[in-house]
Each structure stands twice: as C-alpha cells, then as structure tokens.
C-alpha cells in the first residue's frame, strides 16, 4: 500500500538528505589529499590521466583560493607530502 505524500515525515527526509550531502562533501574534500598526491607523482606516460583528476578536484582548488579554508587545506595537503606553493 502506497503512503500518501502528506503522511511521510518530510522534515526528517530534509534533515537526513542535508546530513548525507554534507557527509559526502567532507569525504570528497578528504579524498583530495591522497588522490592529488598520487597524481603529482605520475610519470610522463601517465600524465593523460592526471587531467581528469585535476578537473574532478577543481572545486577544492576554488575552496583553497576563495574561502577561509586556505590554511587548513594547505596543512592537510602537507600531510600527504604536497609542497606549499609560494
């Protein structure tokens, strides 16, 4: 039996969806460190695979340059062995 739309708990769905999307964003940013570290060590033959990785993590680069997350992101990148740009 299908439940009517009015019967479902809409605020709970909104809170759950917001929590899930926030969790996914945190995981996305945390995966940038190891992935970019691996991409920076790529050989000359595998450079064609680096470009899609750069495009995938371009929003993290935007966060680095346009938000107060610059210093935390730099510290996290240094944990993965990436050098600080001057």
N, C-alpha and C positions, 0 to 999 in steps of 0.2 A: 504494500500500500504506500503510495507516494504521500509525503508530507507536504502540506501547503507551505508556501514561502513565508507566510506570516507566522507559522509555527516554529520555524527554526530560530536558533539563538544568534541573530545577526551580529550583535556586538562581540560575542565570543569569536565568531568567524573573522571579524575585522582585526581583533587583537591578535589572534593566532596567526593570521596572514602577515601582519606587520612584524611580529616576532620572527617568523620564518624568513621573511625578506631581509630583515636586519641581520640575522644569523648568517645568511648566505653572503651578504656584503662583507661581513667580518672575515669569513672564510676566504672569500675572493682576495681581499687585501693581504691576508696572511700567506696565501699561496704565491703571491708575487715575489717574495724574497727568494725562495728556493728555485723557482722557475727562471727568474731573471738571472740568478747566479749561474745556473746551468747554461742559459743562452749566452751569457757573456764569455763563457769558456768554450764556445763552439769552435770547431775547426773551420778552416776556409771552405771545405767541401760542404759543410752543413749550414752555411750562412743563409741558404734559401729557406731554411726552416725557422730562422730567427725572426724574420719579418712578420709572420703571422702572430708570433708571441708578442712582439712589440705592439702590434695593433690590438691584441686582446687585453694587454695591460696598460694601454694608453690612458684610461681613466685614472689609474693610480698615479701616473705621472702628472696628470692635471691636479689631483689632490695634493701632490707634493708642491706644486708651484703656486696654487691659488687658495690654499686653506691653511689654518694654523697647524696642520698635521705635518708640516715640513720636517721639523726636528725629530718627532717620533718615527716617521718613515725613514729618515736617514739613519737613525740609530738601529732600526730593525734591519735595514739593508746592510749595515756594517756587521751585524751578527752573522750574515750569510757571506761575508767576505767581499762585499762590493765596496769600492773606494768612493769616498766623498768627492763630488765634483766641486771644483773651485771656480 
